Amino acid sequence: MDVKADMFQVELHIEMLEEGNYHTILYGTLGGIRLRMVLDTGASHSCIDAEIARTFFPDLVVSDNEGVNAGIGGNDFSVQIADFPDFTLGDYRQPMLTNLAVVDMSHINVAYRTLKKNPIQMILGNDFLIEHHAVIHYGENRLYFQ
């Protein structure tokens, strides 16, 4: 299968957190801010860390998420939704990334710091992967998408 033709691509970095425990990392920008992201096929929605949103987008207009908020850590957390300008991933550029969840990722980054890893600022989830017909090619460490 030749998934390379007519598709954007971005390099993936497979990072071992502990023996047998891996995260797939990629890099992009949002509003010109470079972000370290986890590619998470189990996340139904892409999200950005609330601290990053407050720090770099102080005039951001957010709305409460009306749906059910659930994740590995349970369902006792607040989620807000916002639109962010100028999303890039490799050569792909989207002028406005809409409906990005704004969530507190401090618990994730505490774990990363404990493991002596750099923090993450965003999770790229299934909403983006499905919308863009993404193909993850672990043999090439690449994400291909339309």
N, C-alpha and C positions, 0 to 999 in steps of 0.2 A: 504494500500500500504506500503510495507516494503522497504523504500528507504535506509535503513542503511547498508544493506548487500553490501559488495564490494565497498563502497563509502567512500571517505574522508569526514571529517566533521570538522566544525569550529564553535565556539560559536559566536552568535550574541548578541549585546548589543543594546537594543532599548532605545534611548536617546530622552527625550522630550526637544525640543528647547524652545517651548512656548506651552501654552495650545492648544492641538489638532494638534500640529506640531512636527513631529518626524523624526529622522534620524536613520538608521540602521548602527551601527558601528561594525567593526571587526578589528582585529589586525593581522599583519603578519610582515615579514621582507623582505628586498631587499638589497642584498649585505651586510647582517649582521646588517643593520640599522632597528630598530623596527619602524613600521609605523602604524599610526592610520588611518583607511580607512572608507569611507562611501560606503556601498553597494547601488548602484544606478541602478535600473532596467530601468530607463529612459535614462541613459547615453549609447550612442552607443559604446563608446570606453573607456577603462580604461585609467587613466592618473595619473601622478605624478606632484606634485608641482615643478615648475621650480626652486624655491629657494633651495629646498631639493636636486634636481638634481645637481645644480651648487656647492652646499656646500659639498656634500658627494661623488660626482662622477665628480671631476674636469676634468678628461680626457675623458669625455663622448663624443662620436661622434653622432651628431644629424643631421637629415635631415628635410627639410621643408615638411609639409603635403601637398600633391597635391589635396586633396579633399576639399569639402565644410566644413567650420568650423562653426557650429551653436550650440547654447545652450540656456538655459533659459535667459541668459543675453544678447542675440543677436548673431550677427555673425561677430562682429568687433574685432576679437582677433586672435593672432598668435598661431599656433600650430606647434610644432616640434615633430618628432618621433625619438625614440632611443631604443636600446636594453640594458637591465640591467641584471647583473648577480645575480644568486642565490636567487630566489623568494621562500619564504615559506609561507604557509597558513595552520595552524594546523600541521598535520603530512605530508602534501603534500609538495613536493619540486620540483621545476622546475629549472634546471641549468641556463637557460637563458630565461628571460621574454622579448619577442620580440615585436617590434612595439608599445611600450608604449608611449602614448602622453605626451609631456612635456608642461605644461601650467601654466600660472600665476594664482594661487589660492588665491592671497592676498585678493581679495574682499570677498571670501567665509570665510576666516579666520578672517577678520574684523568683519563680522557678528557673527561668533562664539565667538570672544572675547567680543563683545557687550552683548551677552547672557551669558557671564561668563562660556563658555565651552572651553575645550581644542581644539586646532587647529587640522585640518586634514592634512595629507600629500599625500593621494592618494584616488582616486575613483576607485572602482572595478565595471566595467560596463558590459554591455551585451556581449561584445566580449568574455570575460572570461566565463561568465555564460552560454552562448550558447555552446561554444567550449567544456566545461566540463560537459554539461548536468546537470546543477545545479538545485537543488530543495531547495526552501526556506521554512522552517518549522517554522512559527512564534510561534506555540504552544509550541515548544521545544526550541525556540531561537537558532536554528541551521541552518547552510547552509551545505547541502550535495552536493557533486560533484564527478565526475569521473576523 
